[in-house]
Amino acid sequence: MDVKFYHNASDRLRAACAITAKAVRQGRKVVVYAPEPGLAKRYDSLLWAAQPLSFVPHVAASSPLAARTPVVMAQALNDLPYDDVLINLADDLPDGYERFQLLVEIVAADEAGRSAARARWRFYKEHRHTVQAYDLTKTES
């Protein structure tokens, strides 16, 4: 499994929206893991407004349209329609992550976020996943 860490995000949810839109443009199917309902709602709202000229279709994993929608938001990683890309918006490792082909971690610039991300990075390396890092300060405008 490939794991991509996008670090130094000035806003994790906005970065998640941009990464989601890019993945959809590439024809990927995306599961966004947002275990807290408030987090999922904020992500949903931002995704509606993040790309003013291009809509990114998305629904909750429980929606009857989930299997026909390229982005699903999930509070758990069971009963999902696909296992292509997982964007982890939690600060810990979600159970069932290993079924995905690509896992995306977005790390804020604060020390608490960095510390949790370092632990996940070590875990992924110890479990022999291919881990890459991308500095968002070099790509954010």
C-alpha positions in Angstrom: 0.0 0.0 0.0 1.1 3.5 -0.8 0.8 6.2 1.9 1.1 9.9 1.1 1.6 12.5 3.9 0.8 16.1 3.0 2.3 18.1 5.8 2.2 21.8 6.8 -1.4 22.2 5.8 -2.6 25.6 6.8 -6.2 24.2 6.8 -6.5 20.4 6.8 -10.1 20.4 5.5 -9.3 22.7 2.6 -6.3 20.6 1.7 -8.5 17.5 1.9 -11.0 19.1 -0.5 -8.2 20.0 -3.0 -6.7 16.5 -2.8 -10.2 14.9 -3.2 -11.0 17.0 -6.3 -7.6 16.1 -7.8 -8.2 12.4 -7.2 -11.7 12.5 -8.7 -10.3 14.3 -11.8 -7.9 11.4 -12.1 -10.8 8.9 -12.1 -10.1 7.6 -8.6 -12.8 6.6 -6.0 -12.3 8.3 -2.7 -13.4 7.4 0.9 -13.0 10.2 3.3 -12.7 8.9 6.9 -14.2 11.5 9.2 -15.2 9.7 12.4 -16.7 12.8 14.1 -20.0 14.0 12.7 -19.1 17.7 13.0 -15.9 17.1 11.0 -17.8 15.3 8.2 -20.3 18.2 8.1 -17.5 20.8 7.8 -15.8 18.8 5.1 -19.1 18.4 3.2 -19.7 22.1 3.4 -16.2 23.0 2.2 -16.4 20.5 -0.6 -19.5 22.2 -2.0 -17.7 25.6 -2.0 -14.0 24.7 -2.5 -14.2 24.3 -6.3 -16.6 27.0 -7.6 -16.3 26.0 -11.2 -16.3 22.2 -10.7 -18.6 20.2 -8.5 -17.2 17.1 -6.8 -20.0 14.6 -6.3 -20.0 13.2 -2.7 -22.4 11.5 -0.3 -22.4 9.9 3.1 -21.4 6.2 3.0 -24.9 5.3 4.1 -26.5 6.9 1.1 -28.2 4.7 -1.5 -26.1 6.6 -4.1 -22.8 5.7 -2.5 -21.9 3.0 -5.0 -22.4 5.5 -7.9 -20.7 8.5 -6.3 -16.9 9.0 -6.6 -16.5 10.4 -3.0 -18.1 8.9 0.1 -17.7 10.2 3.6 -17.5 7.5 6.3 -17.4 7.4 10.0 -16.2 3.7 9.9 -14.4 1.7 7.2 -16.9 -1.1 6.9 -19.6 -1.7 4.2 -18.0 0.7 1.7 -18.5 0.5 -2.1 -14.8 0.6 -3.0 -11.2 0.5 -1.7 -9.2 2.8 -3.9 -8.2 6.0 -2.0 -8.7 6.7 1.7 -8.3 10.2 3.0 -7.8 10.0 6.8 -9.2 13.1 8.6 -8.8 11.5 12.0 -5.7 11.9 14.3 -5.4 8.2 14.7 -5.1 5.1 12.5 -8.5 3.9 11.3 -9.3 0.2 11.6 -9.5 -1.4 8.1 -7.1 1.1 6.5 -5.1 -1.7 4.9 -7.8 -2.6 2.4 -7.1 0.6 0.4 -4.7 1.0 -2.4 -3.7 4.6 -1.4 -3.9 6.2 2.0 -3.7 10.0 2.3 -2.8 11.7 5.5 -3.0 15.5 5.9 -1.0 17.0 8.6 -1.6 20.5 10.0 1.3 22.7 11.0 0.5 22.5 14.8 2.7 20.4 17.1 -0.2 18.1 18.3 -1.1 17.2 14.7 2.6 16.7 13.8 3.1 14.4 16.8 0.2 12.2 16.0 1.3 12.1 12.3 4.8 11.1 13.3 3.4 8.1 15.2 1.3 7.0 12.2 4.3 7.5 9.8 6.4 5.2 12.0 3.6 2.6 12.1 3.3 2.6 8.3 7.0 2.3 7.8 7.2 -0.5 10.3 4.5 -2.3 8.4 6.4 -1.9 5.2 4.1 0.5 3.4 5.6 2.8 0.8 5.5 6.3 2.5 6.0 9.6 0.7 5.9 13.1 2.1 4.8 16.3 0.4 5.2 19.8 1.9 2.0 21.8 1.2 3.8 25.1 1.9 5.5 24.6 -1.5 2.1 24.1 -3.3 -0.4 26.2 -1.4 -1.1 29.7 -2.6 
